[in-house]
């Protein structure tokens, strides 16, 4: 079967289409025929080599979430799963392929009315946004700034904060057009990428990271909480915490959040609830474009250029 792997870390030209064996589901696993694979910010971070110290090697297949029908079941798996259309988490890779294996703990059935393409725009992003807001102890009436709101996590955070009756929802983005689209989803204040202004916020969700993160710590109100949920611009400076120490008397705080720390049953239940809400039209998946699997490098070029609003989705040839 076809898959896309990293032959050289760095720019998207290092991605290549390769032929690999179809995987077999082991005990507690299912085989999923991929109808849609999400292209996420973490994929770009891995491809660039930012996480080189985490054991990624040449030949790594990108992609952490897919959707499609279950076609085979391993030992110990109820055969009634076969034929069901599911969202599946594939770990730190494997999703850019025609077929993948996933454990039962990492699959969620799709509700009627939700397409595989929309599912991979929501399946990881919506729970991350939900639990990141909870991690920040976000409460109704509080002000929120979402840094890097044009990606799938930011888009979901805007919608969930609006549902939670935020006092104000500010976003950073790169253009007036994106700001208009985010306002349609619930944002009330649109800022440029620098976040320039004097307003302070009770909660900041930071998906960007990078060298400018300390300046956003300075935008926290008293008792404000900044939660980092991504580092698409790379790691912040080693001394970024000095910003907190300089404002010690204001009781500001910084935290990171990963969905890995949420119990499996809890995150799967919330994911199912959020997918059902999307099927009812209460949440909106934002898909920038749908490209064939063999165009994965093009998808990454578009991500690197900063033009993507929402999620690019790859579709294997059998879809």
ChimeraX commands (.cxc) that place a marker at each C-alpha (Angstrom):
marker #1 position 0.00,0.00,0.00 radius 0.5
marker #1 position 1.03,3.64,-0.42 radius 0.5
marker #1 position 2.23,5.74,2.49 radius 0.5
marker #1 position 4.13,9.00,2.96 radius 0.5
marker #1 position 7.34,8.90,4.97 radius 0.5
marker #1 position 10.12,11.28,5.94 radius 0.5
marker #1 position 13.22,10.57,3.90 radius 0.5
marker #1 position 14.96,13.74,5.07 radius 0.5
marker #1 position 14.01,15.96,8.00 radius 0.5
marker #1 position 13.58,19.64,7.22 radius 0.5
marker #1 position 11.53,21.12,4.38 radius 0.5
marker #1 position 8.55,19.33,2.75 radius 0.5
marker #1 position 10.74,18.06,-0.12 radius 0.5
marker #1 position 11.99,15.46,2.35 radius 0.5
marker #1 position 8.62,13.70,2.22 radius 0.5
marker #1 position 8.22,10.82,-0.23 radius 0.5
marker #1 position 5.55,8.34,-1.26 radius 0.5
marker #1 position 6.67,4.81,-0.45 radius 0.5
marker #1 position 5.23,1.33,-0.77 radius 0.5
marker #1 position 4.93,-0.60,2.50 radius 0.5
marker #1 position 3.16,-3.79,3.61 radius 0.5
marker #1 position -0.42,-3.61,4.84 radius 0.5
marker #1 position -0.28,-3.87,8.65 radius 0.5
marker #1 position -2.06,-6.66,10.51 radius 0.5
marker #1 position -4.08,-5.91,13.64 radius 0.5
marker #1 position -2.72,-7.50,16.77 radius 0.5
marker #1 position -4.60,-8.38,19.95 radius 0.5
marker #1 position -6.94,-5.57,20.92 radius 0.5
marker #1 position -6.43,-3.78,17.60 radius 0.5
marker #1 position -8.45,-3.11,14.46 radius 0.5
marker #1 position -7.43,-2.39,10.87 radius 0.5
marker #1 position -8.92,0.80,9.43 radius 0.5
marker #1 position -9.15,1.60,5.73 radius 0.5
marker #1 position -8.24,5.27,5.63 radius 0.5
marker #1 position -10.77,7.52,3.93 radius 0.5
marker #1 position -9.37,10.71,5.47 radius 0.5
marker #1 position -6.11,11.55,7.24 radius 0.5
marker #1 position -5.65,14.84,9.07 radius 0.5
marker #1 position -2.58,17.02,8.49 radius 0.5
marker #1 position -1.79,18.59,11.84 radius 0.5
marker #1 position 0.64,21.09,13.25 radius 0.5
marker #1 position 2.47,18.35,15.13 radius 0.5
marker #1 position 3.17,16.66,11.77 radius 0.5
marker #1 position 4.98,19.78,10.59 radius 0.5
marker #1 position 6.92,20.02,13.86 radius 0.5
marker #1 position 8.07,16.39,13.52 radius 0.5
marker #1 position 8.93,16.82,9.83 radius 0.5
marker #1 position 11.09,19.87,10.50 radius 0.5
marker #1 position 13.15,17.89,12.99 radius 0.5
marker #1 position 12.14,20.04,15.96 radius 0.5
marker #1 position 11.51,16.87,17.98 radius 0.5
marker #1 position 14.63,15.05,16.76 radius 0.5
marker #1 position 15.57,14.18,20.32 radius 0.5
marker #1 position 12.40,12.13,20.73 radius 0.5
marker #1 position 13.61,9.21,18.62 radius 0.5
marker #1 position 12.14,9.98,15.19 radius 0.5
marker #1 position 14.15,8.37,12.39 radius 0.5
marker #1 position 14.32,8.38,8.60 radius 0.5
marker #1 position 11.34,6.52,7.20 radius 0.5
marker #1 position 8.92,7.76,9.85 radius 0.5
marker #1 position 5.34,7.87,8.53 radius 0.5
marker #1 position 3.53,11.02,9.58 radius 0.5
marker #1 position -0.09,11.37,10.62 radius 0.5
marker #1 position -1.78,10.82,13.96 radius 0.5
marker #1 position -5.49,10.72,13.13 radius 0.5
marker #1 position -7.57,9.08,10.43 radius 0.5
marker #1 position -11.16,8.10,9.77 radius 0.5
marker #1 position -12.68,5.25,7.81 radius 0.5
marker #1 position -14.28,1.82,8.11 radius 0.5
marker #1 position -12.88,-1.00,10.22 radius 0.5
marker #1 position -11.96,-3.85,7.86 radius 0.5
marker #1 position -10.40,-6.42,10.21 radius 0.5
marker #1 position -10.19,-7.15,13.91 radius 0.5
marker #1 position -7.39,-8.69,15.97 radius 0.5
marker #1 position -7.69,-11.27,18.72 radius 0.5
marker #1 position -9.99,-10.29,21.53 radius 0.5
marker #1 position -11.88,-7.69,19.48 radius 0.5
marker #1 position -15.62,-8.04,18.98 radius 0.5
marker #1 position -16.09,-8.71,15.24 radius 0.5
marker #1 position -19.10,-6.38,15.24 radius 0.5
marker #1 position -16.55,-3.55,14.90 radius 0.5
marker #1 position -15.93,-4.64,11.29 radius 0.5
marker #1 position -17.75,-2.32,8.91 radius 0.5
marker #1 position -18.19,0.50,11.44 radius 0.5
marker #1 position -16.81,3.89,10.41 radius 0.5
marker #1 position -14.53,5.26,13.10 radius 0.5
marker #1 position -12.15,8.06,13.96 radius 0.5
marker #1 position -8.80,6.59,15.00 radius 0.5
marker #1 position -5.69,7.87,16.73 radius 0.5
marker #1 position -2.52,6.25,15.38 radius 0.5
marker #1 position -0.04,7.60,17.92 radius 0.5
marker #1 position 2.88,9.73,16.77 radius 0.5
marker #1 position 2.62,8.48,13.19 radius 0.5
marker #1 position 1.28,6.04,10.65 radius 0.5
marker #1 position -1.75,7.97,9.43 radius 0.5
marker #1 position -0.48,9.07,6.02 radius 0.5
marker #1 position -1.25,5.65,4.55 radius 0.5
marker #1 position -4.00,3.66,2.88 radius 0.5
marker #1 position -4.57,1.46,5.93 radius 0.5
marker #1 position -3.64,1.73,9.61 radius 0.5
marker #1 position -3.98,-0.23,12.83 radius 0.5
marker #1 position -5.32,1.28,16.04 radius 0.5
marker #1 position -6.19,-0.04,19.48 radius 0.5
marker #1 position -9.76,-0.14,20.76 radius 0.5
marker #1 position -8.84,2.59,23.26 radius 0.5
marker #1 position -7.96,4.87,20.36 radius 0.5
marker #1 position -11.06,4.65,18.18 radius 0.5
marker #1 position -14.39,6.48,18.34 radius 0.5
marker #1 position -17.38,5.56,16.16 radius 0.5
marker #1 position -18.59,8.36,13.91 radius 0.5
marker #1 position -22.16,9.54,14.50 radius 0.5
marker #1 position -24.58,9.49,11.59 radius 0.5
marker #1 position -24.24,12.60,9.47 radius 0.5
marker #1 position -20.55,13.28,10.13 radius 0.5
marker #1 position -18.14,12.62,7.27 radius 0.5
marker #1 position -14.65,11.11,7.72 radius 0.5
marker #1 position -13.18,14.38,6.38 radius 0.5
marker #1 position -14.96,16.46,9.03 radius 0.5
marker #1 position -14.11,13.86,11.68 radius 0.5
marker #1 position -10.36,14.33,11.26 radius 0.5
marker #1 position -10.78,18.10,11.45 radius 0.5
marker #1 position -12.40,17.61,14.86 radius 0.5
marker #1 position -11.29,14.32,16.40 radius 0.5
marker #1 position -8.06,15.54,18.01 radius 0.5
marker #1 position -8.55,19.30,17.93 radius 0.5
marker #1 position -11.90,19.44,19.70 radius 0.5
marker #1 position -10.87,17.36,22.75 radius 0.5
marker #1 position -7.54,19.21,23.01 radius 0.5
marker #1 position -9.37,22.55,23.02 radius 0.5
marker #1 position -11.94,21.28,25.52 radius 0.5
marker #1 position -9.46,19.87,28.01 radius 0.5
marker #1 position -6.97,22.74,27.57 radius 0.5
marker #1 position -9.69,25.19,28.61 radius 0.5
marker #1 position -10.46,22.95,31.58 radius 0.5
marker #1 position -6.73,22.75,32.42 radius 0.5
marker #1 position -6.68,26.56,32.48 radius 0.5
marker #1 position -9.70,26.53,34.84 radius 0.5
marker #1 position -11.51,28.74,32.34 radius 0.5
marker #1 position -14.84,29.98,33.72 radius 0.5
marker #1 position -17.86,31.73,32.13 radius 0.5
marker #1 position -17.37,35.47,31.96 radius 0.5
marker #1 position -13.57,35.32,31.85 radius 0.5
marker #1 position -11.58,36.83,29.01 radius 0.5
marker #1 position -9.62,34.52,26.72 radius 0.5
marker #1 position -6.87,35.07,24.15 radius 0.5
marker #1 position -6.15,32.30,21.64 radius 0.5
marker #1 position -2.73,32.65,20.05 radius 0.5
marker #1 position -2.63,30.96,16.65 radius 0.5
marker #1 position -6.39,30.71,16.30 radius 0.5
marker #1 position -6.49,29.87,12.59 radius 0.5
marker #1 position -5.48,26.25,13.14 radius 0.5
marker #1 position -7.89,23.47,14.00 radius 0.5
marker #1 position -7.26,23.64,17.77 radius 0.5
marker #1 position -7.68,27.40,17.84 radius 0.5
marker #1 position -10.85,27.25,15.76 radius 0.5
marker #1 position -12.35,24.72,18.15 radius 0.5
marker #1 position -11.26,26.74,21.20 radius 0.5
marker #1 position -13.08,29.78,19.79 radius 0.5
marker #1 position -16.28,27.80,19.35 radius 0.5
marker #1 position -16.11,26.07,22.73 radius 0.5
marker #1 position -15.35,29.33,24.56 radius 0.5
marker #1 position -18.33,30.97,22.87 radius 0.5
marker #1 position -20.52,28.06,23.99 radius 0.5
marker #1 position -19.14,28.50,27.52 radius 0.5
marker #1 position -20.16,32.19,27.55 radius 0.5
marker #1 position -16.70,33.74,27.67 radius 0.5
marker #1 position -16.59,37.41,28.59 radius 0.5
marker #1 position -14.38,38.16,25.58 radius 0.5
marker #1 position -12.66,35.96,23.03 radius 0.5
marker #1 position -9.60,37.54,21.44 radius 0.5
marker #1 position -7.63,35.85,18.68 radius 0.5
marker #1 position -4.33,36.44,16.96 radius 0.5
marker #1 position -4.24,35.84,13.23 radius 0.5
marker #1 position -2.41,36.98,10.13 radius 0.5
marker #1 position -5.11,38.68,8.05 radius 0.5
marker #1 position -8.38,40.57,8.18 radius 0.5
marker #1 position -10.06,37.79,6.20 radius 0.5
marker #1 position -9.09,35.19,8.80 radius 0.5
marker #1 position -10.21,37.55,11.53 radius 0.5
marker #1 position -13.61,37.85,9.87 radius 0.5
marker #1 position -13.97,34.08,9.68 radius 0.5
marker #1 position -12.97,33.67,13.32 radius 0.5
marker #1 position -15.50,36.35,14.30 radius 0.5
marker #1 position -18.18,34.34,12.52 radius 0.5
marker #1 position -17.23,31.41,14.75 radius 0.5
marker #1 position -17.42,33.45,17.96 radius 0.5
marker #1 position -14.32,35.63,18.34 radius 0.5
marker #1 position -15.04,39.13,19.65 radius 0.5
marker #1 position -11.59,40.77,19.31 radius 0.5
marker #1 position -9.15,40.25,16.43 radius 0.5
marker #1 position -5.44,41.03,16.90 radius 0.5
marker #1 position -2.46,40.69,14.60 radius 0.5
marker #1 position 0.13,37.99,15.22 radius 0.5
marker #1 position 2.03,40.15,17.69 radius 0.5
marker #1 position -1.04,40.50,19.88 radius 0.5
marker #1 position -0.27,44.22,20.07 radius 0.5
marker #1 position -2.42,46.15,22.54 radius 0.5
marker #1 position -2.85,46.88,26.22 radius 0.5
marker #1 position -5.63,44.46,27.12 radius 0.5
marker #1 position -4.90,41.70,29.60 radius 0.5
marker #1 position -6.57,38.32,29.71 radius 0.5
marker #1 position -7.63,35.83,32.35 radius 0.5
marker #1 position -6.63,32.88,30.16 radius 0.5
marker #1 position -4.34,32.55,27.16 radius 0.5
marker #1 position -4.20,29.38,25.06 radius 0.5
marker #1 position -0.92,29.37,23.13 radius 0.5
marker #1 position -0.62,27.03,20.17 radius 0.5
marker #1 position 2.39,28.80,18.66 radius 0.5
marker #1 position 5.20,28.83,21.24 radius 0.5
marker #1 position 8.47,30.09,19.76 radius 0.5
marker #1 position 10.55,33.14,20.67 radius 0.5
marker #1 position 7.58,35.47,21.24 radius 0.5
marker #1 position 5.92,33.44,23.97 radius 0.5
marker #1 position 7.32,35.58,26.85 radius 0.5
marker #1 position 5.58,38.69,25.50 radius 0.5
marker #1 position 2.25,36.90,25.86 radius 0.5
marker #1 position 2.97,36.00,29.47 radius 0.5
marker #1 position 3.09,39.76,29.97 radius 0.5
marker #1 position -0.51,39.97,28.70 radius 0.5
marker #1 position -1.92,37.94,31.60 radius 0.5
marker #1 position -4.20,39.64,34.10 radius 0.5
marker #1 position -3.78,39.14,37.84 radius 0.5
marker #1 position -4.14,35.39,38.52 radius 0.5
marker #1 position -4.03,34.84,34.75 radius 0.5
marker #1 position -3.12,31.44,33.31 radius 0.5
marker #1 position -1.31,30.73,30.06 radius 0.5
marker #1 position -1.55,27.15,28.81 radius 0.5
marker #1 position 0.74,26.05,25.98 radius 0.5
marker #1 position -0.84,23.40,23.76 radius 0.5
marker #1 position 1.61,23.55,20.84 radius 0.5
marker #1 position 5.01,24.73,19.66 radius 0.5
marker #1 position 4.46,25.14,15.92 radius 0.5
marker #1 position 6.98,28.02,15.94 radius 0.5
marker #1 position 9.50,26.03,17.95 radius 0.5
marker #1 position 10.57,26.13,21.59 radius 0.5
marker #1 position 10.44,29.38,23.56 radius 0.5
marker #1 position 13.64,30.92,24.94 radius 0.5
marker #1 position 15.21,28.98,27.78 radius 0.5
marker #1 position 14.65,31.90,30.16 radius 0.5
marker #1 position 11.01,32.56,29.24 radius 0.5
marker #1 position 9.94,31.99,32.85 radius 0.5
marker #1 position 11.68,35.21,33.91 radius 0.5
marker #1 position 8.63,37.08,32.68 radius 0.5
marker #1 position 6.59,35.38,35.41 radius 0.5
marker #1 position 9.18,36.06,38.07 radius 0.5
marker #1 position 9.36,39.74,37.17 radius 0.5
marker #1 position 5.61,39.99,37.81 radius 0.5
marker #1 position 5.66,37.75,40.89 radius 0.5
marker #1 position 3.09,39.80,42.83 radius 0.5
marker #1 position 0.48,39.35,40.10 radius 0.5
marker #1 position 0.24,35.56,40.60 radius 0.5
marker #1 position 0.42,34.73,36.91 radius 0.5
marker #1 position 1.06,31.12,35.90 radius 0.5
marker #1 position 2.24,29.01,32.98 radius 0.5
marker #1 position 1.36,25.39,32.19 radius 0.5
marker #1 position 1.59,22.92,29.35 radius 0.5
marker #1 position -1.18,20.59,28.28 radius 0.5
marker #1 position -1.17,17.27,26.45 radius 0.5
marker #1 position -4.19,15.08,25.82 radius 0.5
marker #1 position -2.00,12.14,26.88 radius 0.5
marker #1 position -2.63,13.10,30.52 radius 0.5
marker #1 position -6.41,12.69,30.25 radius 0.5
marker #1 position -7.77,9.22,31.17 radius 0.5
marker #1 position -8.71,7.24,28.06 radius 0.5
marker #1 position -12.37,6.76,28.98 radius 0.5
marker #1 position -12.81,10.46,29.71 radius 0.5
marker #1 position -11.20,11.74,26.52 radius 0.5
marker #1 position -13.09,9.19,24.39 radius 0.5
marker #1 position -16.42,10.21,25.96 radius 0.5
marker #1 position -15.75,13.90,25.39 radius 0.5
marker #1 position -14.65,13.20,21.80 radius 0.5
marker #1 position -17.85,11.25,21.14 radius 0.5
marker #1 position -19.90,14.10,22.64 radius 0.5
marker #1 position -18.13,16.72,20.53 radius 0.5
marker #1 position -18.45,14.70,17.32 radius 0.5
marker #1 position -22.15,14.28,18.05 radius 0.5
marker #1 position -22.47,18.03,18.58 radius 0.5
marker #1 position -20.84,18.59,15.18 radius 0.5
marker #1 position -23.23,16.12,13.55 radius 0.5
marker #1 position -26.10,18.17,15.03 radius 0.5
marker #1 position -24.60,21.38,13.60 radius 0.5
marker #1 position -23.66,22.83,17.00 radius 0.5
marker #1 position -19.93,22.82,16.19 radius 0.5
marker #1 position -18.35,23.38,12.79 radius 0.5
marker #1 position -15.44,21.53,11.23 radius 0.5
marker #1 position -13.29,23.87,9.16 radius 0.5
marker #1 position -11.51,22.08,6.32 radius 0.5
marker #1 position -9.10,24.21,4.32 radius 0.5
marker #1 position -8.71,21.70,1.50 radius 0.5
marker #1 position -8.81,18.01,0.65 radius 0.5
marker #1 position -5.78,16.66,-1.24 radius 0.5
marker #1 position -4.77,13.19,-2.43 radius 0.5
marker #1 position -2.33,11.34,-0.19 radius 0.5
marker #1 position 0.45,11.69,-2.77 radius 0.5
marker #1 position 0.22,15.49,-2.38 radius 0.5
marker #1 position 1.22,15.40,1.30 radius 0.5
marker #1 position 4.34,17.48,0.59 radius 0.5
marker #1 position 2.16,20.15,-1.03 radius 0.5
marker #1 position -0.05,20.16,2.07 radius 0.5
marker #1 position 3.03,20.79,4.22 radius 0.5
marker #1 position 4.25,23.57,1.93 radius 0.5
marker #1 position 0.92,25.29,2.34 radius 0.5
marker #1 position 1.12,24.88,6.11 radius 0.5
marker #1 position 4.63,26.32,6.16 radius 0.5
marker #1 position 3.49,29.30,4.11 radius 0.5
marker #1 position 0.89,30.14,6.74 radius 0.5
marker #1 position -2.01,30.04,4.32 radius 0.5
marker #1 position -4.00,27.23,5.96 radius 0.5
marker #1 position -7.18,28.08,7.86 radius 0.5
marker #1 position -8.44,24.99,9.64 radius 0.5
marker #1 position -7.24,21.56,8.60 radius 0.5
marker #1 position -5.93,20.07,5.36 radius 0.5
marker #1 position -7.14,16.50,4.87 radius 0.5
marker #1 position -5.46,13.80,2.79 radius 0.5
marker #1 position -7.44,11.09,1.00 radius 0.5
marker #1 position -5.77,7.82,-0.11 radius 0.5
marker #1 position -6.46,6.53,-3.64 radius 0.5
marker #1 position -9.11,4.03,-2.59 radius 0.5
marker #1 position -11.28,6.70,-1.01 radius 0.5
marker link #1:1,2 radius 0.2
marker link #1:2,3 radius 0.2
marker link #1:3,4 radius 0.2
marker link #1:4,5 radius 0.2
marker link #1:5,6 radius 0.2
marker link #1:6,7 radius 0.2
marker link #1:7,8 radius 0.2
marker link #1:8,9 radius 0.2
marker link #1:9,10 radius 0.2
marker link #1:10,11 radius 0.2
marker link #1:11,12 radius 0.2
marker link #1:12,13 radius 0.2
marker link #1:13,14 radius 0.2
marker link #1:14,15 radius 0.2
marker link #1:15,16 radius 0.2
marker link #1:16,17 radius 0.2
marker link #1:17,18 radius 0.2
marker link #1:18,19 radius 0.2
marker link #1:19,20 radius 0.2
marker link #1:20,21 radius 0.2
marker link #1:21,22 radius 0.2
marker link #1:22,23 radius 0.2
marker link #1:23,24 radius 0.2
marker link #1:24,25 radius 0.2
marker link #1:25,26 radius 0.2
marker link #1:26,27 radius 0.2
marker link #1:27,28 radius 0.2
marker link #1:28,29 radius 0.2
marker link #1:29,30 radius 0.2
marker link #1:30,31 radius 0.2
marker link #1:31,32 radius 0.2
marker link #1:32,33 radius 0.2
marker link #1:33,34 radius 0.2
marker link #1:34,35 radius 0.2
marker link #1:35,36 radius 0.2
marker link #1:36,37 radius 0.2
marker link #1:37,38 radius 0.2
marker link #1:38,39 radius 0.2
marker link #1:39,40 radius 0.2
marker link #1:40,41 radius 0.2
marker link #1:41,42 radius 0.2
marker link #1:42,43 radius 0.2
marker link #1:43,44 radius 0.2
marker link #1:44,45 radius 0.2
marker link #1:45,46 radius 0.2
marker link #1:46,47 radius 0.2
marker link #1:47,48 radius 0.2
marker link #1:48,49 radius 0.2
marker link #1:49,50 radius 0.2
marker link #1:50,51 radius 0.2
marker link #1:51,52 radius 0.2
marker link #1:52,53 radius 0.2
marker link #1:53,54 radius 0.2
marker link #1:54,55 radius 0.2
marker link #1:55,56 radius 0.2
marker link #1:56,57 radius 0.2
marker link #1:57,58 radius 0.2
marker link #1:58,59 radius 0.2
marker link #1:59,60 radius 0.2
marker link #1:60,61 radius 0.2
marker link #1:61,62 radius 0.2
marker link #1:62,63 radius 0.2
marker link #1:63,64 radius 0.2
marker link #1:64,65 radius 0.2
marker link #1:65,66 radius 0.2
marker link #1:66,67 radius 0.2
marker link #1:67,68 radius 0.2
marker link #1:68,69 radius 0.2
marker link #1:69,70 radius 0.2
marker link #1:70,71 radius 0.2
marker link #1:71,72 radius 0.2
marker link #1:72,73 radius 0.2
marker link #1:73,74 radius 0.2
marker link #1:74,75 radius 0.2
marker link #1:75,76 radius 0.2
marker link #1:76,77 radius 0.2
marker link #1:77,78 radius 0.2
marker link #1:78,79 radius 0.2
marker link #1:79,80 radius 0.2
marker link #1:80,81 radius 0.2
marker link #1:81,82 radius 0.2
marker link #1:82,83 radius 0.2
marker link #1:83,84 radius 0.2
marker link #1:84,85 radius 0.2
marker link #1:85,86 radius 0.2
marker link #1:86,87 radius 0.2
marker link #1:87,88 radius 0.2
marker link #1:88,89 radius 0.2
marker link #1:89,90 radius 0.2
marker link #1:90,91 radius 0.2
marker link #1:91,92 radius 0.2
marker link #1:92,93 radius 0.2
marker link #1:93,94 radius 0.2
marker link #1:94,95 radius 0.2
marker link #1:95,96 radius 0.2
marker link #1:96,97 radius 0.2
marker link #1:97,98 radius 0.2
marker link #1:98,99 radius 0.2
marker link #1:99,100 radius 0.2
marker link #1:100,101 radius 0.2
marker link #1:101,102 radius 0.2
marker link #1:102,103 radius 0.2
marker link #1:103,104 radius 0.2
marker link #1:104,105 radius 0.2
marker link #1:105,106 radius 0.2
marker link #1:106,107 radius 0.2
marker link #1:107,108 radius 0.2
marker link #1:108,109 radius 0.2
marker link #1:109,110 radius 0.2
marker link #1:110,111 radius 0.2
marker link #1:111,112 radius 0.2
marker link #1:112,113 radius 0.2
marker link #1:113,114 radius 0.2
marker link #1:114,115 radius 0.2
marker link #1:115,116 radius 0.2
marker link #1:116,117 radius 0.2
marker link #1:117,118 radius 0.2
marker link #1:118,119 radius 0.2
marker link #1:119,120 radius 0.2
marker link #1:120,121 radius 0.2
marker link #1:121,122 radius 0.2
marker link #1:122,123 radius 0.2
marker link #1:123,124 radius 0.2
marker link #1:124,125 radius 0.2
marker link #1:125,126 radius 0.2
marker link #1:126,127 radius 0.2
marker link #1:127,128 radius 0.2
marker link #1:128,129 radius 0.2
marker link #1:129,130 radius 0.2
marker link #1:130,131 radius 0.2
marker link #1:131,132 radius 0.2
marker link #1:132,133 radius 0.2
marker link #1:133,134 radius 0.2
marker link #1:134,135 radius 0.2
marker link #1:135,136 radius 0.2
marker link #1:136,137 radius 0.2
marker link #1:137,138 radius 0.2
marker link #1:138,139 radius 0.2
marker link #1:139,140 radius 0.2
marker link #1:140,141 radius 0.2
marker link #1:141,142 radius 0.2
marker link #1:142,143 radius 0.2
marker link #1:143,144 radius 0.2
marker link #1:144,145 radius 0.2
marker link #1:145,146 radius 0.2
marker link #1:146,147 radius 0.2
marker link #1:147,148 radius 0.2
marker link #1:148,149 radius 0.2
marker link #1:149,150 radius 0.2
marker link #1:150,151 radius 0.2
marker link #1:151,152 radius 0.2
marker link #1:152,153 radius 0.2
marker link #1:153,154 radius 0.2
marker link #1:154,155 radius 0.2
marker link #1:155,156 radius 0.2
marker link #1:156,157 radius 0.2
marker link #1:157,158 radius 0.2
marker link #1:158,159 radius 0.2
marker link #1:159,160 radius 0.2
marker link #1:160,161 radius 0.2
marker link #1:161,162 radius 0.2
marker link #1:162,163 radius 0.2
marker link #1:163,164 radius 0.2
marker link #1:164,165 radius 0.2
marker link #1:165,166 radius 0.2
marker link #1:166,167 radius 0.2
marker link #1:167,168 radius 0.2
marker link #1:168,169 radius 0.2
marker link #1:169,170 radius 0.2
marker link #1:170,171 radius 0.2
marker link #1:171,172 radius 0.2
marker link #1:172,173 radius 0.2
marker link #1:173,174 radius 0.2
marker link #1:174,175 radius 0.2
marker link #1:175,176 radius 0.2
marker link #1:176,177 radius 0.2
marker link #1:177,178 radius 0.2
marker link #1:178,179 radius 0.2
marker link #1:179,180 radius 0.2
marker link #1:180,181 radius 0.2
marker link #1:181,182 radius 0.2
marker link #1:182,183 radius 0.2
marker link #1:183,184 radius 0.2
marker link #1:184,185 radius 0.2
marker link #1:185,186 radius 0.2
marker link #1:186,187 radius 0.2
marker link #1:187,188 radius 0.2
marker link #1:188,189 radius 0.2
marker link #1:189,190 radius 0.2
marker link #1:190,191 radius 0.2
marker link #1:191,192 radius 0.2
marker link #1:192,193 radius 0.2
marker link #1:193,194 radius 0.2
marker link #1:194,195 radius 0.2
marker link #1:195,196 radius 0.2
marker link #1:196,197 radius 0.2
marker link #1:197,198 radius 0.2
marker link #1:198,199 radius 0.2
marker link #1:199,200 radius 0.2
marker link #1:200,201 radius 0.2
marker link #1:201,202 radius 0.2
marker link #1:202,203 radius 0.2
marker link #1:203,204 radius 0.2
marker link #1:204,205 radius 0.2
marker link #1:205,206 radius 0.2
marker link #1:206,207 radius 0.2
marker link #1:207,208 radius 0.2
marker link #1:208,209 radius 0.2
marker link #1:209,210 radius 0.2
marker link #1:210,211 radius 0.2
marker link #1:211,212 radius 0.2
marker link #1:212,213 radius 0.2
marker link #1:213,214 radius 0.2
marker link #1:214,215 radius 0.2
marker link #1:215,216 radius 0.2
marker link #1:216,217 radius 0.2
marker link #1:217,218 radius 0.2
marker link #1:218,219 radius 0.2
marker link #1:219,220 radius 0.2
marker link #1:220,221 radius 0.2
marker link #1:221,222 radius 0.2
marker link #1:222,223 radius 0.2
marker link #1:223,224 radius 0.2
marker link #1:224,225 radius 0.2
marker link #1:225,226 radius 0.2
marker link #1:226,227 radius 0.2
marker link #1:227,228 radius 0.2
marker link #1:228,229 radius 0.2
marker link #1:229,230 radius 0.2
marker link #1:230,231 radius 0.2
marker link #1:231,232 radius 0.2
marker link #1:232,233 radius 0.2
marker link #1:233,234 radius 0.2
marker link #1:234,235 radius 0.2
marker link #1:235,236 radius 0.2
marker link #1:236,237 radius 0.2
marker link #1:237,238 radius 0.2
marker link #1:238,239 radius 0.2
marker link #1:239,240 radius 0.2
marker link #1:240,241 radius 0.2
marker link #1:241,242 radius 0.2
marker link #1:242,243 radius 0.2
marker link #1:243,244 radius 0.2
marker link #1:244,245 radius 0.2
marker link #1:245,246 radius 0.2
marker link #1:246,247 radius 0.2
marker link #1:247,248 radius 0.2
marker link #1:248,249 radius 0.2
marker link #1:249,250 radius 0.2
marker link #1:250,251 radius 0.2
marker link #1:251,252 radius 0.2
marker link #1:252,253 radius 0.2
marker link #1:253,254 radius 0.2
marker link #1:254,255 radius 0.2
marker link #1:255,256 radius 0.2
marker link #1:256,257 radius 0.2
marker link #1:257,258 radius 0.2
marker link #1:258,259 radius 0.2
marker link #1:259,260 radius 0.2
marker link #1:260,261 radius 0.2
marker link #1:261,262 radius 0.2
marker link #1:262,263 radius 0.2
marker link #1:263,264 radius 0.2
marker link #1:264,265 radius 0.2
marker link #1:265,266 radius 0.2
marker link #1:266,267 radius 0.2
marker link #1:267,268 radius 0.2
marker link #1:268,269 radius 0.2
marker link #1:269,270 radius 0.2
marker link #1:270,271 radius 0.2
marker link #1:271,272 radius 0.2
marker link #1:272,273 radius 0.2
marker link #1:273,274 radius 0.2
marker link #1:274,275 radius 0.2
marker link #1:275,276 radius 0.2
marker link #1:276,277 radius 0.2
marker link #1:277,278 radius 0.2
marker link #1:278,279 radius 0.2
marker link #1:279,280 radius 0.2
marker link #1:280,281 radius 0.2
marker link #1:281,282 radius 0.2
marker link #1:282,283 radius 0.2
marker link #1:283,284 radius 0.2
marker link #1:284,285 radius 0.2
marker link #1:285,286 radius 0.2
marker link #1:286,287 radius 0.2
marker link #1:287,288 radius 0.2
marker link #1:288,289 radius 0.2
marker link #1:289,290 radius 0.2
marker link #1:290,291 radius 0.2
marker link #1:291,292 radius 0.2
marker link #1:292,293 radius 0.2
marker link #1:293,294 radius 0.2
marker link #1:294,295 radius 0.2
marker link #1:295,296 radius 0.2
marker link #1:296,297 radius 0.2
marker link #1:297,298 radius 0.2
marker link #1:298,299 radius 0.2
marker link #1:299,300 radius 0.2
marker link #1:300,301 radius 0.2
marker link #1:301,302 radius 0.2
marker link #1:302,303 radius 0.2
marker link #1:303,304 radius 0.2
marker link #1:304,305 radius 0.2
marker link #1:305,306 radius 0.2
marker link #1:306,307 radius 0.2
marker link #1:307,308 radius 0.2
marker link #1:308,309 radius 0.2
marker link #1:309,310 radius 0.2
marker link #1:310,311 radius 0.2
marker link #1:311,312 radius 0.2
marker link #1:312,313 radius 0.2
marker link #1:313,314 radius 0.2
marker link #1:314,315 radius 0.2
marker link #1:315,316 radius 0.2
marker link #1:316,317 radius 0.2
marker link #1:317,318 radius 0.2
marker link #1:318,319 radius 0.2
view
